[in-house]
Amino acid sequence: MFPNQLNDTQAFDIARAMRDGFDRHYRLFRQTSHEAKRRFEAADWLGQQRAQAQRIEFYDKRVEESVERLQREFAAGEVSMEVWQQVKLHYIGLLTDHRQPELAETFFNSVTTKILHRSYFHNDFIFVRPAVSTEYIENDDPGALPTFRAYYPTPESLPQIWREVVRDFHLERPFEDLERDVHAVLQAVQQRLGDVRWRANFQIQVLSSLFFRNKGAYLVGKVINGFTELPFVLPVLHGRAGGLVIDAALFGEDDLLMVFSFARAYFMVEMEVPSATVQFLRSMMPRKPRAELYNALGLQKHGKTLFYRDFLAHLRHSTDRFRIAPGIKGMVMLVFDLPSFPYVFKLIKDHYPPQKDTTREQIKGKYLLVKQHDRVGRMADTLEYSNVAFPRARFDDELIAEIQKFAPSLLEISDRDGDGQVEVILKHVYIERRMIPLNIYLQEATPEQMQHAVVEYGNAIKDLVRANIFPGDMLWKNFGVTRHGKVVFYDYDEIEYLTDCQFRAVPPARNEEEEMSGEVWWSVGPKDVFPETFGPFLLGNPQVRGIFLQHHADLLEPAFWQGHKERIQAGHVHDVFPYDPQRRFVARRAGAAGAPAAAHDATAID
């Protein structure tokens, strides 16, 4: 029950201290996102990567600072529950005119759950549901950027309007040939829309901030013609001559879903009102969960909050049971799912077979590495939770027995609220988007699907290599196929930085006995990798082997890996495009001139 009156002055001081802690966090978050524009203009790619990794750590640091302050100044852990109820109500009042209230509520939850015992984690003490609406929030400060800009072209002014759209971002580095690029955009729009009749409401709406990631800046908006809306993204890159170029024109929800994929690093975006940006993006990608949009904007902690709310709602409106996930069981991770829910849940086992020389902390470190790294569309994002409660009645007994056998340290079964509702409490769990395991996909694939999947598998490995990642265990079962047919890696316990590995050729046998023994006759260091040995483990299927060798035989050669390692060590940062390289304007111009179009690993823009 909430108190009848707010009569404790300490409660207000605690609430204000928490709000101040959040404001400091978001100020620093916005600062590093704002500086992404400068880093992009300066082609400071390594600086962009560092800032990306560091920004992910900001939230936990600010939470720890706030916890320390509340304990030091208010002995918050000893404050009565009645006072904590008042703290929450005061906090709601402080968010009345706030521009990031939903993020501030998540921050409150993070701080509070580090101070209070988990038995108090219910509506009276944290924001299980949002208390402050995010509808129609806008930055009304004089001179402040609106969430989006609207342009109203006529057929005659359309080229000039597209030039204005680009110039309004005030990029200091000049374009190599903006007229050429605008002409290419106009042609692409014409191709997509065809000869349409212009309606009274013809406009172009563009988000006021660029989206920065890797080596690209992305201009995001939509063309509105009457009741028709066409979402678009224009990627802006550095060209060969040093100036900027519009690299492609991407249209429609499917293209945008690839750009905003859960398998890519978070964007850096300057936002005063993130909920307004999310609302604009959802109008273009209605199938994209709000949780994943907040994640894509670098606000992954609030993404976790929204995901959990969606998950609880799904549990209330479903009746199926959690089960051991189909597929080959892993040696390190125990995986289970709920058939009606498009995610899998992963637990780190307590013990591993001898060939897995690792620890729980090392495995958690690998997952953190992936979180902080550019995932280049080939590594699934992972949500990490602690002390998650599930209804025991929704668990198969076989699954409970599996957890008790392989991860008993992570399992607690209890009636913690004393209400007769038995819960399964998991002390640490990772959650990922569910995909079809590649080994299962290949067993059921048509010849055309097999061709595509094997080529995609090799492309996935090569994209990881370009991002300085050696996946370690490259077995088919460790990759999944998304609904768009993209192959994504999701088993992280053996990944390493490419630059930490030694890629070696298999030395020749010294005698016939060694050659015929089938045993390794050469010395192997802890980070040694022998690409020539991949074949027997990966290419047992003759059909798969033929496709793989046709497109990716270089993956079996040490020179491929050594060459990429040397380039990365020299400071080179590869381009990895979140769209088909054939969509690039440079590829189209090359094709029109009779030259070969850009291949998957095109690096025409470096």
C-alpha positions, 0 to 999 in steps of 0.5 A, spaced: 500 500 500 502 507 498 502 512 504 496 517 505 501 522 505 508 524 503 511 526 510 518 524 510 523 529 507 528 524 507 524 520 501 524 527 497 532 527 498 533 520 496 528 521 490 532 527 488 539 524 489 537 518 484 534 523 479 541 527 479 544 520 478 540 519 472 541 526 469 549 525 470 548 519 466 544 521 460 548 527 460 555 523 459 551 518 454 549 524 450 556 527 450 559 521 447 554 520 442 554 527 440 562 527 439 560 521 434 559 526 428 566 529 430 569 522 430 566 520 423 568 527 420 575 526 422 575 518 420 577 516 427 575 509 426 579 506 432 576 512 436 569 511 434 570 503 436 573 505 443 567 510 444 562 505 443 565 500 448 566 505 453 559 508 452 556 501 454 559 501 461 557 508 463 550 506 465 553 501 470 558 506 473 553 511 474 548 506 478 554 504 482 555 511 484 548 513 485 548 507 490 554 509 493 552 516 494 545 513 497 548 509 502 553 514 504 548 520 505 542 516 507 544 509 509 539 507 504 539 500 505 536 501 512 531 506 510 524 503 512 519 500 506 514 506 508 519 511 506 521 507 500 514 507 498 514 515 498 521 515 495 518 512 489 512 517 489 516 523 489 521 520 484 514 520 479 513 527 481 520 529 479 519 526 472 513 530 470 516 534 465 522 530 464 524 528 457 527 521 458 522 519 464 522 512 461 529 511 462 529 515 469 524 509 471 529 504 469 535 507 472 531 508 479 529 500 478 537 499 477 539 503 483 533 500 488 534 493 486 542 494 488 540 496 495 533 492 497 533 485 498 529 482 492 523 480 496 521 487 495 522 487 488 514 489 486 510 494 484 510 498 491 518 499 490 520 499 483 517 501 476 514 494 474 509 498 469 511 505 467 508 511 471 510 517 466 507 517 459 512 518 454 507 520 449 508 527 445 514 529 449 518 534 445 524 539 446 521 546 447 527 549 448 528 555 444 533 553 438 533 546 440 533 541 434 526 538 433 525 530 433 525 530 425 524 535 420 519 536 415 520 538 407 515 539 402 517 539 395 514 540 389 516 535 383 520 541 380 524 542 387 525 535 389 532 535 387 533 541 391 530 539 397 534 532 397 540 537 397 537 541 403 536 534 407 543 532 406 546 539 408 541 541 414 546 536 418 552 541 417 557 535 416 564 539 415 567 534 411 565 536 404 561 531 399 565 529 393 560 530 388 553 531 392 549 533 385 551 526 383 549 522 389 542 526 389 541 524 382 542 517 384 538 518 390 532 521 385 533 515 381 532 510 386 526 513 389 523 513 382 525 506 381 521 504 388 515 509 387 514 509 379 510 514 376 505 516 382 501 521 382 503 527 387 498 527 393 496 534 397 500 531 403 507 530 399 513 531 404 519 528 406 520 527 414 527 526 416 530 525 423 534 531 425 540 527 428 544 522 424 545 515 426 553 513 427 556 506 427 562 503 425 565 507 419 558 510 417 553 515 418 546 514 416 540 519 414 533 516 416 527 518 414 520 517 410 517 519 404 509 521 405 505 521 399 498 522 401 496 515 405 503 512 403 509 512 407 516 509 404 521 509 409 528 510 407 535 510 409 541 513 406 548 511 408 553 516 408 561 514 408 568 516 406 569 516 399 576 514 396 578 521 394 577 523 402 570 526 401 563 524 403 559 520 399 552 517 399 553 510 398 546 507 397 538 508 398 535 503 402 527 503 402 522 499 406 521 496 412 525 490 410 531 494 408 531 498 415 530 491 419 537 489 416 540 496 418 537 496 425 538 488 426 539 485 433 546 482 430 549 489 429 552 494 434 548 500 437 548 506 434 550 513 436 545 518 436 544 525 439 537 525 442 534 529 447 527 525 447 529 518 445 521 516 446 520 520 440 525 517 436 523 510 438 516 512 436 518 515 429 522 509 428 516 504 430 512 508 424 517 505 419 518 498 422 512 496 426 514 489 426 520 491 430 519 491 438 520 497 442 525 493 446 530 492 440 529 499 438 531 502 444 537 497 444 539 499 437 540 506 440 544 504 445 539 504 451 540 497 452 538 497 459 531 500 458 531 495 452 532 490 457 526 493 462 521 493 456 523 486 454 522 483 461 515 487 461 513 484 454 515 477 456 511 478 463 505 480 458 506 474 454 506 469 460 500 472 462 497 470 455 500 463 453 500 456 456 505 452 453 511 450 458 519 452 458 523 446 455 530 444 453 531 447 446 531 443 440 538 441 437 545 439 439 546 440 446 552 444 448 558 443 452 558 449 456 551 452 455 544 449 457 539 452 452 531 452 453 526 456 450 518 457 450 515 455 444 511 460 443 516 466 445 521 467 439 527 467 444 532 462 447 534 462 454 542 460 456 545 458 462 552 457 463 553 450 466 557 449 473 562 444 470 565 442 463 568 437 459 576 436 459 576 439 452 573 446 454 578 449 459 574 455 461 571 458 467 564 461 468 568 468 469 571 467 462 565 465 459 561 471 461 567 475 459 566 473 452 559 475 452 561 482 455 566 482 449 561 481 444 556 486 447 562 491 447 564 489 440 562 491 433 557 485 431 557 487 424 551 483 423 554 476 425 553 476 432 547 476 436 545 481 441 544 478 448 540 480 454 543 479 461 539 478 467 540 476 474 535 473 479 529 472 474 523 469 477 519 464 472 512 460 474 514 453 476 508 450 473 510 453 466 517 448 466 517 441 464 520 437 469 525 434 464 528 441 464 528 442 471 532 436 472 537 438 466 538 445 470 539 441 477 544 436 473 548 441 469 547 448 473 545 447 480 548 453 482 544 458 478 537 454 480 533 456 486 525 453 487 521 457 492 515 460 494 519 467 496 512 471 497 509 466 501 503 466 497 503 459 495 506 460 488 512 456 487 517 460 482 523 458 479 529 463 480 535 463 475 541 467 478 544 468 471 541 467 464 542 470 457 537 471 452 537 471 445 533 471 439 531 464 437 534 462 430 534 456 426 540 452 428 544 452 421 546 444 422 538 443 422 537 448 417 541 444 412 538 438 413 531 440 411 534 445 405 532 445 398 538 445 393 537 453 393 537 454 400 543 450 401 547 454 396 545 460 399 546 458 407 553 455 405 555 462 402 552 466 407 556 461 412 562 463 409 560 470 409 559 470 416 566 468 418 569 473 413 565 479 416 567 476 423 574 476 421 574 483 418 571 485 425 577 482 428 574 476 431 576 469 430 569 465 432 573 459 435 568 453 434 566 454 427 561 448 427 554 449 423 551 448 430 554 454 433 550 459 427 543 460 426 539 462 420 534 469 421 528 470 418 531 474 413 536 468 411 542 471 414 547 467 418 549 469 425 554 466 430 551 465 437 556 461 441 561 465 444 565 461 449 571 460 444 571 467 441 578 470 441 580 477 438 583 475 431 590 479 433 591 474 439 591 468 435 597 465 431 595 462 424 599 456 422 600 451 416 600 444 418 608 442 418 609 436 413 610 429 417 617 427 418 616 420 416 610 415 414 608 413 421 607 420 423 603 421 416 599 415 417 598 415 425 592 420 425 594 423 431 597 431 431 605 430 430 606 437 431 606 442 437 600 446 438 600 453 443 594 455 446 592 460 441 595 456 435 590 455 429 591 451 423 586 453 418 587 447 413 584 442 419 577 445 418 575 441 412 574 434 416 570 437 421 566 442 417 565 439 410 563 432 411 557 433 406 559 432 399 554 437 397 556 442 402 563 441 401 562 443 393 559 449 395 564 451 400 570 450 396 567 454 390 566 460 394 570 460 401 576 455 399 580 461 402 578 460 409 582 453 409 588 457 408 593 460 413 594 466 408 587 469 408 587 469 416 594 472 417 593 477 411 587 480 415 591 479 422 596 484 419 592 489 416 588 490 423 594 490 427 596 496 422 590 500 424 586 498 418 578 498 420 574 494 414 567 496 411 562 492 413 555 494 410 548 492 413 546 492 406 547 488 400 554 491 397 550 490 390 545 496 392 551 500 393 551 506 388 559 505 386 557 498 384 551 500 380 556 505 376 561 500 376 556 495 373 553 500 368 560 502 365 561 494 364 566 493 370 565 487 375 560 489 380 562 489 387 563 483 391 561 481 398 568 483 401 568 489 397 573 494 400 572 500 395 571 505 400 576 504 406 
